[in-house]
Amino acid sequence: MRLNIIRSSGNALILAAVMILLSACGNGNAYYTIGGTVTGLTGSGLTGSVVLQDNGSDNLTVAANGNFTFATSVVANAFTKANYNVTVLTQPLGQNCTVTGGSGEATANVTGVVVSCGSTTASLNAYVVNAGSNNITPFAIGTGGALTLGTSSQTGTSPSSMAIDPAGQNVYVANYGSNTLIEYSVGTDGTLTQVANVATAKNPNSVTVDPAGQYVYVVNYGSNSLYQYAIGLGGILSTNPPQTVATGSNPVSITIDPAGQYAYVTNYGDNTISEYTIGAGGALLANSPATVQTGIQPTSAAIDPSGRYVYVTNAGDNTLYQYTVGTGGVLSSSPITTISTGTGTSPIAVTVDSLGENVYVANYANSTISQYTLGAAGALPASVTANIASGGSNPVAIVLVK
């Protein structure tokens, strides 16, 4: 009996001590606010704001540089530590924000979390040539093939086409109005710097580089011809004999298959595609048959990464054609797929991304870029996936950087 009394007395003393402690601490809970500073925001409104979280909840939208404090405090008591973990839930448009000093155990109000925002570091990997404004507009390609516009660069008179070497170090732009081919070097941020200017025949309308980065080919609309160049040190061009190759009537574009074996030229004046085999030293040799029929006024051709399909835009009837590449590079005698709706007005250029997942078409008359998401075996969809503004007037070429 005496032992039970002692135990009861001991328990009462312990309980009393706990009650005194809880009373002194405000029911045992200590509350601390979590906050800090945001720097580097350049946008405005909802899209220009950064959304922060603490411990995976308590969302806080910060729309301007300066101090911030989360609405919900963290709690410490005899059983729980006042831990915090500040993260970025949503980035502001065109920027990337990082958190420094964003996690730990609070023993007082926290004011030292730093959220630093800066420009995104996405590489520029597409360029659009705009004939009406004599400039090149660069784009970054994001999730799902979406395009984001960058800062433009000037070209020569009436630029008509652009090509980039496989290493992504040199760019070549054909200038229809001045009968020249301008050579640029590509900076680490995608900036173009002019390094040379080469004469062409009358009205150069399209330029391309072979997959090995050894040769450049230019089709000349006004002289029904194709010029061949060899690429030297620093991307500088020299004529490659035989310099001139015959084409169809009014050639407007040239493309080469990924293996560097075949070349195709669209002939605007006679609604055909000229087919060539690339021989020794990069010389082009006509296939048999030499041409295949297209839609009305074909403007551009592109080949998918597998080398199995050729896509052709036809400005005269606003269509996009798809052909199969057969033995010896000979195209199917008629298109296997025709898209007669969904393109913009006067589709003038077409390209395929490096994964063979998207086709992009530049529409001259309404200054838009159409995106098509390809299906199984490179099949075109029934209609366009998306249309966006080209960033300039009268786009005539679109090039993707691998």
Secondary structure, DSSP 8 states (H G I E B T S, - for coil): -HHHHHHHHHHHHHHHHHHHHHHHTTTT-EEE-EEEEEE-----TTTT-EEEEETTEEEEEE-SSEEEE-SS-EEE-SS---EEEEEEEE--TTEEEEEES-EEE-SS-EEEEEEEEEE------EEEEETTTTEEEEEEE-GGG-EEE---EE-SSSEEEEEE-TTS-EEEEEETTTTEEEEEEE-TTS-EEEEEEEE-SSSEEEEEE-TTSSEEEEEEGGGTEEEEEEE-GGG-EEEEEEEEEE-SSSEEEEEE-TTSSEEEEEETTTTEEEEEEE-GGG-EEEEEEEEEE-SSSEEEEEE-TTSSEEEEEETTTTEEEEEEB-GGG-B-SS-SEEE-SSS-SSEEEEEE-TTS-EEEEEETTTTEEEEEE--GGG---SS-SEEEE-SSSSEEEEEE--
